[in-house]
């Protein structure tokens, strides 16, 4: 259960919900034909993993989890991930703020 990952001594929290997160993940060109649709006599295809596709949350979760493996929070806050939602749990306000900034910079560098 996700809540068991939050330390009992954490008193400060940051929550990040990545907006339109699936659109940060390119869809391989060889798979784009699988996501074609027709509208007003024109054919369109997704070039990013689409919202509404049943596997999009799982695909995104795996990619973000891999991207976050390289992240080191300098103040040892706890980072909890659930698909595109991130929680930082810290003992102090200053630790929470500093680690949140580190996380946001890391996400930006990785295209999220």
Secondary structure, DSSP 8 states (H G I E B T S, - for coil): -GGGGS-TT--EEEEEE-TTGGGGSB--GGGGGGGEEEETTEEEE-SB--TT-TTHHHHHHHHHHHHHHT---TT--EEEEETTEEEEEESSHHHHHHHHHHHHHHHHHTT-
